[in-house]
Amino acid sequence: MKTVIVIPTYNEQENIGRLLNRIFSLGIADLEVIVVDDSSPDGTANLVRQSSPQEKIHLLERSTKSGLGSAYIAGFKKALEIGADYIFEMDADLSHDPDDIPRLLSAASNADLAIGSRRISGGQIIGWGWNRKMMSRGAMWLSRLALGLKTQDVTSGFRCYRRSVLSSLNLEAIKSNGYAFQEELLFLIEKGGYNVKEVPVTFVDRRVGQSKLSPQDILEFFFIIYKLKKYGH
């Protein structure tokens, strides 16, 4: 059973090498990584090219900074192409603990999607101020209420999908391109009747580099709630 981890990057030169080392030190059989880099000016792609084991690392270089959602879609399509049975998404900044990968993989063996959840018992967030925590909780509460989502952590970017889930969706139809991508994809998966399982994880705010969250991402998140509520897609 092949496992492929998709990691979007933009200016993650200080983190990506350590992340790749930790992932491959887990010793998971038949594991490969796809890094989708949006032409990082800091040389992230060069560092990926120098990382080992090269035969298990795929680098997709895009000419412009094209957004998180489209990066994941490009990575998912590549993962399906190379025969992945389980497909992960995770951040490049070490906010998602690579040691949790086996736990999500185990959960996905009995579910269609396993989510590393900060919002269930045992999950937590370290490094956010009270204002960001309150904003996040409010946005998540609104999203779950408006869209009827059962999942607690709507925006978690630490996920493990079964191949059958992603191959059944029209990925090209997903137009949200920031953090709203997570909410839109989850909505489609729950609407499709797939089984989602949440696994408690500890999210640690990035220690190196800059956050990619922008005011445009926040506006898009609420627009996608409106669009999905009104049109259902």
N, C-alpha and C positions, 0 to 999 in steps of 0.2 A: 504494500500500500504506500503510494508516494505522497509525501507531504511537501507542500510548497508554501513558503512564507513571502508575502508581497509587502515591500517596504518602500513607500514614497519618500523621496528626499529632496530637500532644498537647503543648501548651506548647512549640512550636517557632518562636515569634515571632522569635527571634534568628537562625534559620537559613533559614527557608522562603523569604524574599525572595531571598537570595543564591543558593539552590539553583535557584529558578525562572529567575532571570536567566541562570545558567550553562547550564541545559538548553536554553533557547530560543536562546542564542547559538551553539549547535552548528550551527544552520542545517539541521536534518533536515527534509525535506519531509513535509508532512501529519502533523505531530506535535501531539498534544494531551496535557494533563496532567489527572489527576483527583486532587484532594486530599480525603482523607476525614478530617475533623476531629471529634474527640470532645468538642466543647464546651470547647475550651481556655480556661481563665480568663485567660490572658495576652494574648488578642486575636489569636491566630494566624489565625483565620478572617477577621478584618477586614483583615489584611495581604494575605491571598490575594485578597480582593475588590478590593484596590487595585493588584494586580500586573498587568503586561502580558505578552503580549496577552490581554485578557480573553476574547476570542472563542475562545481555545484552552485556557482553564482552566475546569475544572468543579469546583465546590466542593460536596461532600456533607457537610452538617452533621448530626451525630448528637447527640441530647439528653443522652447520658450517656457516660462512659468505658467502652466496651463491649469493648475488647480488640483486639489486633493481628489475630488470625485473622478475626474477623467484619468488621473494617475492610477487609481485603484482599478478602474475598468480596463485600462491597458494591461495592468498586471494580471488581473483575473483572466483575461483572454489568453495571455501568454501561458499562464498556469494550466488552463484547460488544454491548450495546444500541446504542452509537453507531458500530458497524461496525469495530472495531479488528481489524487483521490480526495485529499483534504487540502483546503486552501485557507491560509491564515492572512489576516491583515493586522499590522501592528505599526506603532510609531517608531521613528528612528532615534528618538531622543532619550531612550532608556527609561521613559516614564512607565512603560510596560515591562515588567520583569520577565526576562527570557525563561527563568526557572518555572514560570507558570505555563509554559507551552505544553509540557506533557499532560498537565491537568486538563487543559482545554481539549487536547487531542483525545484524551480518555472520555471526556464528556460528549464529544462529537460522535463517538462510536455508538452512542445511544440517543442521538438527537440529530436533527438536520443542521442546526446552527448552535454553536456554543459561544457564549459571550462572556468575556472577562468583566464582571460587574462590580462597580464601586458602590452600588445602591442597594445591595441585599446584605443580610446579616453576614458579617465576616469581611465585607468589603469596606474600603476606606480611601480617602484622598489625603495625601500629605503635601503640604507646601502651598495650598491655596489660602487666600485671605477670606474673611467671613463674607465680604461683599460678593466675591466670585462664587463662593459656595451657594449663597442665597440666590444669585442670578441663575445658576445652573439648576438648582432645585425647582425654581419657579418655571423655567423654560421646559424642564422635563415634565413637570406636573401638567402644564398646559398641553404639551404635545400628546401625552398619554390620554388625557381627558378628551381632547378634540378628535383624536384619531382612533380611540378605543384600543390602544396598544396594551398588551399584557406585560410586556418586558419592562422591568424597572429602569434599567440603564439604557435609555434610548440612544444616547450619543457615544457610547463606548466604541473606541476604534480598535479594540483588541478582540478579535473574533476568529473562529474557526468554522468554515463552511464545508459541508459535504459537496462533492462535485455535482451531484444530482440537483442541488438547489441552484447554484449559479448557472449551470447549463440549461436550466428550464426557464430562466428569466431573460427578457429582452434588455440586456445591459445597455444597449445603445439608446434606449428610450429614457434612461435616467439622466436628467439634465442638471440636477443640482450638483454644484461643483465645489462646495466648501464643506463645512462640518454637517450641513443639512443632508449631505449624501448618506450619512449613517442612518438618519431618521427615515429617509425615503426608501432605502433598500430594506430596512427592517419592516416598514409598513407593507411593502410588496410581499415579503416573506411571510409575515403573519397573515396577510390577506389570502395568500396561497395555501394556508392551512398547514404550513410546515411546523415541526416541533422545535421550539427554541428553549435552550437550557442556559441558565445563568450560573456562572461559577465565581465565587467571591475572590477578588484580587485587591491588592493595594496599589493604587496609582500614586506615583511620586512625581510632582511637578518637575519639569526639566531643570537641571542644574547648570547646563552649558548651552549656549546659543539662545536664540530669540524665539518667542512664541509666534506661531503663524496665524493665530486667531485675529481677525480683522473686523471692523464694524460692518463691512459688507457681508461677512460670514454670518454675523448675528441677524442682520436683516433678512438674509436668504433663509435662515432657519425658520423664521416666523412666516415668511412668504410660502415656503413649502408646506407648512401646516395648513395654511389657507387653501393652497392648490389641491392637496391630497384630500382635504375635507370636502371640498366642493366637487372635484372631478373624480376622485378615487384613483388617480394615477398621476 
